[in-house]
Amino acid sequence: KDTLDLVKRLESTGISALGMHARLQADRRTVPARVHTIRPIIDALNIPVLYNGDIFVHEHMALARERTGAKSLMIARGAQWNPSIFRPMSEGGPLPLLDIATEYVETAQRFKNPFFTRRVV
């Protein structure tokens, strides 16, 4: 109820969209995303909602949108662990991490990106 009251107040300020994560701060990577809590909130709003939580492979994207009703998604750890998460299984699925890291370093070198600004997760 508190969350629903908060997001309705946020909506009343004129925001054009809202990002929501399906986990409490105390859960921090120890409890699966509480996906079931998102749909009632989305259904109560008239603005688009972006969902975030436990999306690790391309197929999770469609499932998350279906289960939550979200208009779009935010993807964090899944994309940090392997940015090719956006490559569907019909195109071969995620690439091996060594291939991803190699391409990243080669691209950074090609664009003369200083070493100290590179971050490989």
Phi, psi and omega in degrees: 000317180299318180296316180298318177298317181297311183292328175294320176295319177299315179301321182293345178281349179101011178299151184263347178196167181217133174263135181230139174249138185267041180214146175278154181303321180295338181288329183007088173062008181253341181237134178302153179305140181271067187303322183298343182274350188275317185305314180301326179289313180299317181297335182274352183255158177250005178249157177293144177241135175259130184258144175222134174151116173056051173248108187240344176223160184307319183294337176294336183296308180296321179296317180296317180294321180294315184287330186257333186081010181296146178282333180205180185229154168244134183235123185249272187302322180302318180283330176292318181291323178201102183299345179279013174306334183279357180269113184292159179301329179296343177251014177107353178073189182301146177277158176299144183301325178298321177296318180297312181296318179298313180297321180299311181295317178298319179294317178300319179292318181299323180264012178054042176284119183303145184304320186292347178264356180279143177218116176253119183271000000 
